[in-house]
Amino acid sequence: MQRIDVTGLPDLPSAAAAAFHGDWLGRAQAALDGGDLTLVFGPADHTHVGWRLAAVQMLAREHAPRRVNAVASDDPAGIAAALEYLGAAGGITGQYLPLDSAGAGAVVSSAA
């Protein structure tokens, strides 16, 4: 799975979306010629979720059966774990996963 670290985006969501489409979309499309792709964004508040998810879903639809996902984090260990997970999860595509450094909580199961 290929990885592109998307950097240097403006804080304003509309400007960030425009910059992504102007500066990064072509790179992402070219990378998909070589296989599945995960975009790595820096952390952002909820105002960026819509355009990021739309971009990832658009790329996933246009390049199927290639898989395209994105994570948002500045935690190298969290990013590495997410990339490992996504690399092994063959059915996951078109997802935007904001990460935090707290890690996953305990799994609750009704099985005894």
FIKETOR-25741 format. One line per field, with one value per atom (N, C-alpha, C): x, z negated, y negated; residue in three letters; atom name; chain. Coordinates in nm, 2 decimals. Layout:
<sites>
px (X,...) $
pz (Z,...) $
py (Y,...) $
resn (ala,...) $
name (CA,...) $
chain (A,...) $
</sites>
This chain:
<sites>
px (0.08,0.00,0.09,0.05,0.13,0.08,0.16,0.13,0.17,0.08,0.11,0.08,0.18,0.16,0.12,-0.01,-0.06,-0.03,0.05,0.10,0.08,0.09,0.09,-0.05,-0.16,-0.29,-0.33,-0.40,-0.45,-0.55,-0.57,-0.66,-0.81,-0.84,-0.98,-1.02,-1.13,-1.17,-1.18,-1.25,-1.27,-1.13,-1.04,-0.91,-0.83,-0.85,-0.77,-0.82,-0.95,-1.01,-0.95,-0.95,-0.90,-0.76,-0.68,-0.54,-0.51,-0.59,-0.58,-0.61,-0.72,-0.75,-0.65,-0.60,-0.50,-0.36,-0.32,-0.18,-0.16,-0.26,-0.24,-0.32,-0.43,-0.52,-0.44,-0.37,-0.30,-0.19,-0.13,-0.03,-0.10,-0.21,-0.29,-0.33,-0.38,-0.43,-0.31,-0.19,-0.08,-0.03,-0.03,0.01,-0.08,-0.20,-0.29,-0.26,-0.18,-0.13,-0.05,0.01,0.10,0.04,-0.09,-0.15,-0.24,-0.28,-0.37,-0.30,-0.38,-0.32,-0.39,-0.31,-0.36,-0.30,-0.39,-0.35,-0.34,-0.23,-0.21,-0.22,-0.33,-0.35,-0.31,-0.27,-0.25,-0.39,-0.38,-0.51,-0.58,-0.71,-0.80,-0.93,-1.00,-1.12,-1.24,-1.35,-1.47,-1.50,-1.46,-1.50,-1.43,-1.33,-1.25,-1.30,-1.38,-1.42,-1.50,-1.59,-1.67,-1.59,-1.50,-1.42,-1.32,-1.26,-1.17,-1.23,-1.35,-1.42,-1.46,-1.52,-1.56,-1.45,-1.33,-1.22,-1.17,-1.17,-1.13,-1.23,-1.36,-1.46,-1.46,-1.44,-1.43,-1.32,-1.20,-1.09,-1.11,-1.17,-1.20,-1.30,-1.40,-1.50,-1.43,-1.36,-1.30,-1.19,-1.12,-1.01,-1.03,-1.16,-1.19,-1.14,-1.08,-1.08,-0.97,-0.89,-0.79,-0.85,-0.79,-0.84,-0.78,-0.86,-0.81,-0.87,-0.79,-0.83,-0.75,-0.79,-0.72,-0.72,-0.61,-0.61,-0.57,-0.60,-0.56,-0.50,-0.37,-0.30,-0.16,-0.11,0.03,0.11,0.05,0.12,0.18,0.31,0.37,0.33,0.32,0.29,0.14,0.06,-0.08,-0.10,-0.03,-0.03,0.02,0.13,0.19,0.09,0.03,-0.07,-0.19,-0.24,-0.35,-0.31,-0.19,-0.15,-0.13,-0.08,-0.07,-0.21,-0.30,-0.44,-0.50,-0.49,-0.56,-0.49,-0.36,-0.29,-0.34,-0.39,-0.43,-0.59,-0.66,-0.80,-0.85,-0.85,-0.87,-1.01,-1.11,-1.24,-1.26,-1.17,-1.19,-1.14,-1.23,-1.19,-1.29,-1.24,-1.32,-1.35,-1.26,-1.28,-1.18,-1.23,-1.15,-1.15,-1.03,-1.02,-0.94,-1.00,-0.93,-0.88,-0.75,-0.69,-0.65,-0.64,-0.59,-0.48,-0.41,-0.30,-0.34,-0.47,-0.52,-0.53,-0.54,-0.55,-0.70,-0.72,-0.85,-0.88,-1.01,-1.05,-1.07,-1.11,-1.13,-1.24,-1.23,-1.34,-1.44,-1.57,-1.67,-1.74,-1.75,-1.82,-1.92,-2.02,-2.12,-2.08,-1.98,-1.94,-1.86,-1.89,-1.82,-1.70) $
pz (0.00,0.00,0.00,0.09,0.09,-0.01,-0.04,-0.14,-0.09,-0.10,-0.07,-0.19,-0.24,-0.35,-0.30,-0.32,-0.27,-0.37,-0.33,-0.42,-0.36,-0.45,-0.40,-0.36,-0.41,-0.38,-0.47,-0.42,-0.50,-0.61,-0.71,-0.82,-0.78,-0.69,-0.65,-0.56,-0.60,-0.53,-0.37,-0.33,-0.19,-0.11,-0.18,-0.12,-0.12,-0.23,-0.24,-0.13,-0.11,0.00,0.13,0.16,0.29,0.31,0.20,0.21,0.23,0.16,0.18,0.33,0.38,0.52,0.62,0.59,0.68,0.67,0.55,0.53,0.51,0.45,0.41,0.49,0.55,0.62,0.73,0.81,0.92,0.87,0.76,0.70,0.66,0.59,0.55,0.66,0.77,0.88,0.95,0.96,1.02,0.93,0.80,0.71,0.72,0.75,0.76,0.88,0.97,1.08,1.03,0.91,0.85,0.74,0.71,0.61,0.52,0.41,0.31,0.25,0.19,0.14,0.00,-0.09,-0.21,-0.21,-0.23,-0.24,-0.39,-0.43,-0.57,-0.59,-0.65,-0.68,-0.82,-0.85,-0.98,-1.05,-1.19,-1.26,-1.22,-1.22,-1.19,-1.27,-1.29,-1.36,-1.27,-1.32,-1.25,-1.12,-1.10,-0.98,-0.86,-0.87,-0.76,-0.72,-0.81,-0.78,-0.65,-0.62,-0.50,-0.37,-0.35,-0.22,-0.22,-0.33,-0.33,-0.29,-0.36,-0.33,-0.19,-0.13,0.00,0.10,0.08,0.16,0.16,0.05,0.04,0.10,0.08,0.14,0.29,0.35,0.49,0.55,0.49,0.54,0.54,0.43,0.42,0.53,0.55,0.66,0.79,0.82,0.96,0.98,0.88,0.90,0.86,0.83,0.79,0.90,0.87,0.74,0.65,0.68,0.59,0.47,0.35,0.23,0.19,0.15,0.11,-0.03,-0.12,-0.26,-0.30,-0.41,-0.47,-0.62,-0.68,-0.83,-0.86,-0.97,-1.02,-1.16,-1.16,-1.29,-1.28,-1.39,-1.40,-1.49,-1.52,-1.61,-1.52,-1.50,-1.42,-1.45,-1.58,-1.61,-1.57,-1.59,-1.56,-1.41,-1.33,-1.19,-1.14,-1.20,-1.16,-1.19,-1.30,-1.34,-1.24,-1.21,-1.11,-0.97,-0.93,-0.80,-0.79,-0.90,-0.91,-0.90,-0.98,-0.98,-0.84,-0.78,-0.65,-0.54,-0.55,-0.46,-0.46,-0.58,-0.59,-0.58,-0.58,-0.57,-0.43,-0.35,-0.21,-0.17,-0.25,-0.22,-0.25,-0.31,-0.35,-0.25,-0.20,-0.11,-0.12,-0.09,-0.09,-0.23,-0.32,-0.46,-0.50,-0.59,-0.65,-0.80,-0.86,-1.00,-1.08,-1.15,-1.24,-1.36,-1.39,-1.50,-1.62,-1.73,-1.85,-1.91,-2.01,-2.07,-2.19,-2.22,-2.33,-2.31,-2.18,-2.15,-2.16,-2.12,-2.13,-2.27,-2.30,-2.43,-2.44,-2.55,-2.57,-2.48,-2.43,-2.34,-2.44,-2.42,-2.50,-2.42,-2.48,-2.42,-2.51,-2.45,-2.53,-2.55,-2.47,-2.48,-2.61,-2.67,-2.80,-2.78) $
py (0.12,0.00,-0.12,-0.22,-0.34,-0.44,-0.53,-0.64,-0.77,-0.87,-1.01,-1.09,-1.16,-1.25,-1.39,-1.43,-1.55,-1.66,-1.76,-1.86,-2.00,-2.10,-2.24,-2.29,-2.23,-2.28,-2.40,-2.49,-2.60,-2.56,-2.64,-2.61,-2.62,-2.71,-2.73,-2.61,-2.54,-2.42,-2.44,-2.54,-2.56,-2.58,-2.65,-2.68,-2.55,-2.47,-2.34,-2.25,-2.24,-2.15,-2.20,-2.33,-2.38,-2.34,-2.36,-2.33,-2.18,-2.09,-1.95,-1.92,-1.97,-1.93,-1.99,-2.11,-2.17,-2.11,-2.07,-2.03,-1.88,-1.81,-1.67,-1.57,-1.61,-1.51,-1.44,-1.51,-1.45,-1.36,-1.39,-1.30,-1.17,-1.18,-1.07,-0.98,-1.04,-0.96,-0.89,-0.95,-0.89,-0.78,-0.79,-0.69,-0.56,-0.58,-0.47,-0.38,-0.43,-0.34,-0.23,-0.25,-0.15,-0.06,-0.08,0.00,-0.08,-0.02,-0.08,-0.20,-0.29,-0.42,-0.46,-0.51,-0.57,-0.71,-0.81,-0.95,-0.97,-1.05,-1.08,-1.23,-1.28,-1.42,-1.45,-1.57,-1.62,-1.63,-1.64,-1.66,-1.78,-1.78,-1.89,-1.88,-1.99,-1.98,-1.93,-1.92,-1.86,-1.93,-2.06,-2.13,-2.08,-2.00,-1.94,-1.80,-1.74,-1.60,-1.58,-1.67,-1.66,-1.65,-1.75,-1.75,-1.64,-1.61,-1.50,-1.36,-1.34,-1.21,-1.21,-1.32,-1.33,-1.30,-1.35,-1.33,-1.19,-1.13,-0.98,-0.90,-0.92,-0.84,-0.85,-0.98,-1.00,-0.92,-0.93,-0.85,-0.70,-0.65,-0.51,-0.46,-0.54,-0.50,-0.51,-0.61,-0.63,-0.53,-0.47,-0.38,-0.24,-0.21,-0.07,0.03,0.14,0.20,0.17,0.07,0.02,-0.04,-0.02,-0.07,-0.21,-0.30,-0.43,-0.46,-0.50,-0.54,-0.66,-0.72,-0.83,-0.82,-0.86,-0.88,-1.02,-1.07,-1.20,-1.19,-1.23,-1.22,-1.28,-1.31,-1.35,-1.26,-1.14,-1.04,-0.93,-0.93,-0.83,-0.68,-0.65,-0.51,-0.48,-0.58,-0.56,-0.55,-0.63,-0.62,-0.48,-0.44,-0.31,-0.20,-0.20,-0.10,-0.10,-0.22,-0.23,-0.18,-0.21,-0.17,-0.01,0.04,0.19,0.25,0.20,0.25,0.24,0.12,0.10,0.19,0.21,0.30,0.44,0.48,0.62,0.64,0.52,0.53,0.50,0.61,0.60,0.54,0.54,0.50,0.35,0.28,0.15,0.05,-0.04,-0.14,-0.26,-0.38,-0.50,-0.55,-0.52,-0.56,-0.67,-0.76,-0.86,-0.84,-0.81,-0.77,-0.87,-0.96,-1.05,-0.97,-0.98,-0.90,-0.99,-0.93,-1.00,-0.91,-0.97,-0.89,-0.81,-0.81,-0.74,-0.59,-0.55,-0.41,-0.36,-0.24,-0.18,-0.14,-0.15,-0.11,0.05,0.09,0.24,0.28,0.40,0.46,0.52,0.48,0.53,0.64,0.76,0.87,0.94,0.99,1.06,1.21,1.25,1.39,1.41,1.52,1.55,1.64) $
resn (met,met,met,gln,gln,gln,arg,arg,arg,ile,ile,ile,asp,asp,asp,val,val,val,thr,thr,thr,gly,gly,gly,leu,leu,leu,pro,pro,pro,asp,asp,asp,leu,leu,leu,pro,pro,pro,ser,ser,ser,ala,ala,ala,ala,ala,ala,ala,ala,ala,ala,ala,ala,ala,ala,ala,phe,phe,phe,his,his,his,gly,gly,gly,asp,asp,asp,trp,trp,trp,leu,leu,leu,gly,gly,gly,arg,arg,arg,ala,ala,ala,gln,gln,gln,ala,ala,ala,ala,ala,ala,leu,leu,leu,asp,asp,asp,gly,gly,gly,gly,gly,gly,asp,asp,asp,leu,leu,leu,thr,thr,thr,leu,leu,leu,val,val,val,phe,phe,phe,gly,gly,gly,pro,pro,pro,ala,ala,ala,asp,asp,asp,his,his,his,thr,thr,thr,his,his,his,val,val,val,gly,gly,gly,trp,trp,trp,arg,arg,arg,leu,leu,leu,ala,ala,ala,ala,ala,ala,val,val,val,gln,gln,gln,met,met,met,leu,leu,leu,ala,ala,ala,arg,arg,arg,glu,glu,glu,his,his,his,ala,ala,ala,pro,pro,pro,arg,arg,arg,arg,arg,arg,val,val,val,asn,asn,asn,ala,ala,ala,val,val,val,ala,ala,ala,ser,ser,ser,asp,asp,asp,asp,asp,asp,pro,pro,pro,ala,ala,ala,gly,gly,gly,ile,ile,ile,ala,ala,ala,ala,ala,ala,ala,ala,ala,leu,leu,leu,glu,glu,glu,tyr,tyr,tyr,leu,leu,leu,gly,gly,gly,ala,ala,ala,ala,ala,ala,gly,gly,gly,gly,gly,gly,ile,ile,ile,thr,thr,thr,gly,gly,gly,gln,gln,gln,tyr,tyr,tyr,leu,leu,leu,pro,pro,pro,leu,leu,leu,asp,asp,asp,ser,ser,ser,ala,ala,ala,gly,gly,gly,ala,ala,ala,gly,gly,gly,ala,ala,ala,val,val,val,val,val,val,ser,ser,ser,ser,ser,ser,ala,ala,ala,ala,ala,ala) $
name (N,CA,C,N,CA,C,N,CA,C,N,CA,C,N,CA,C,N,CA,C,N,CA,C,N,CA,C,N,CA,C,N,CA,C,N,CA,C,N,CA,C,N,CA,C,N,CA,C,N,CA,C,N,CA,C,N,CA,C,N,CA,C,N,CA,C,N,CA,C,N,CA,C,N,CA,C,N,CA,C,N,CA,C,N,CA,C,N,CA,C,N,CA,C,N,CA,C,N,CA,C,N,CA,C,N,CA,C,N,CA,C,N,CA,C,N,CA,C,N,CA,C,N,CA,C,N,CA,C,N,CA,C,N,CA,C,N,CA,C,N,CA,C,N,CA,C,N,CA,C,N,CA,C,N,CA,C,N,CA,C,N,CA,C,N,CA,C,N,CA,C,N,CA,C,N,CA,C,N,CA,C,N,CA,C,N,CA,C,N,CA,C,N,CA,C,N,CA,C,N,CA,C,N,CA,C,N,CA,C,N,CA,C,N,CA,C,N,CA,C,N,CA,C,N,CA,C,N,CA,C,N,CA,C,N,CA,C,N,CA,C,N,CA,C,N,CA,C,N,CA,C,N,CA,C,N,CA,C,N,CA,C,N,CA,C,N,CA,C,N,CA,C,N,CA,C,N,CA,C,N,CA,C,N,CA,C,N,CA,C,N,CA,C,N,CA,C,N,CA,C,N,CA,C,N,CA,C,N,CA,C,N,CA,C,N,CA,C,N,CA,C,N,CA,C,N,CA,C,N,CA,C,N,CA,C,N,CA,C,N,CA,C,N,CA,C,N,CA,C,N,CA,C,N,CA,C,N,CA,C,N,CA,C,N,CA,C,N,CA,C,N,CA,C,N,CA,C,N,CA,C,N,CA,C,N,CA,C,N,CA,C) $
chain (A,A,A,A,A,A,A,A,A,A,A,A,A,A,A,A,A,A,A,A,A,A,A,A,A,A,A,A,A,A,A,A,A,A,A,A,A,A,A,A,A,A,A,A,A,A,A,A,A,A,A,A,A,A,A,A,A,A,A,A,A,A,A,A,A,A,A,A,A,A,A,A,A,A,A,A,A,A,A,A,A,A,A,A,A,A,A,A,A,A,A,A,A,A,A,A,A,A,A,A,A,A,A,A,A,A,A,A,A,A,A,A,A,A,A,A,A,A,A,A,A,A,A,A,A,A,A,A,A,A,A,A,A,A,A,A,A,A,A,A,A,A,A,A,A,A,A,A,A,A,A,A,A,A,A,A,A,A,A,A,A,A,A,A,A,A,A,A,A,A,A,A,A,A,A,A,A,A,A,A,A,A,A,A,A,A,A,A,A,A,A,A,A,A,A,A,A,A,A,A,A,A,A,A,A,A,A,A,A,A,A,A,A,A,A,A,A,A,A,A,A,A,A,A,A,A,A,A,A,A,A,A,A,A,A,A,A,A,A,A,A,A,A,A,A,A,A,A,A,A,A,A,A,A,A,A,A,A,A,A,A,A,A,A,A,A,A,A,A,A,A,A,A,A,A,A,A,A,A,A,A,A,A,A,A,A,A,A,A,A,A,A,A,A,A,A,A,A,A,A,A,A,A,A,A,A,A,A,A,A,A,A,A,A,A,A,A,A,A,A,A,A,A,A,A,A,A,A,A,A,A,A,A,A,A,A) $
</sites>
